[in-house]
Amino acid sequence: MPKCYLLTLCSGSSLDQHSNNVTLFNLVEQINLQPGSQPPPQTLIPVELHAYFRLSPQEVGHEFEIRFALVALDSGLESYSDVFVHRSATPRYRTRTLGLPLPPASGGYELVLDWRLRGSETWQREPLSWPILVGTAELPGPRVTH
């Protein structure tokens, strides 16, 4: 079964074409929304979700589906992303997904990842998670300097 060994959120990333190394910029653990703003339903927060997998030799070349879930720490309510289909030609595979679904309420969340082989009914939840605090904060306006 695919094994996710890294799950994180960041504001951006860069792939070095010569070394194939990835640099992640600004890891995100808190998302601040403007007070009183009501983003429309199904709004995506402009961040990158990175998930890195290890596959067994038997799994290489097979399609699997992943989805991300935000799990509210206080209620256990889960909000899901779209489902994404992946197929790897190598035993290590990394994904980058753009946009995190905005949860329905402020508070503490855990970002988790579910996967399943394509065509399977049952989702498997990976044991790792990424903490996220979603809240409102007054962002400072421009400073007048004259």
C-alpha positions, 0 to 999 in steps of 0.5 A: 500500500502507498505510504505517505512520509511527508504531508505539508502546506506551504505558500510556494515551492521550487523544483531544481531541474538539475538535482530534482530537489524541491524547496518549500517556501513559507510552511503554513500552520495558520491561516488568517481571514479578514474579520467579517468577511464571508468567502463564498462556499467552495473557496480555495485558500491559495496554498500548496499541499505537498504529499510524498509517497513510497510505493512497493515494487508491486504498486508502481504503475498502478493508479491510486486516488488521494483526497485531503481532509481538514478535521476540526479538533473540537468537533471532528467535522471533516471537510474534503478536497476533490479526489485526485488520481495519480500513477507513479512510474517510480517507487517514490512519488511526490504530489503538489496540489494547489488550493486548500478548501476553506473550512466552514468555521474558524478554529484548530484543524488537522490536515490529513490524507486519505488514499485508495487504489482506483476502483476501491470503495474504502479509503485508507487514512494515513497516520500523519497530519499537519496542524492548521489554525484558521482564524480572523485577524486584523491585517495592518493597513498601509503605514502613513509616512508623511 
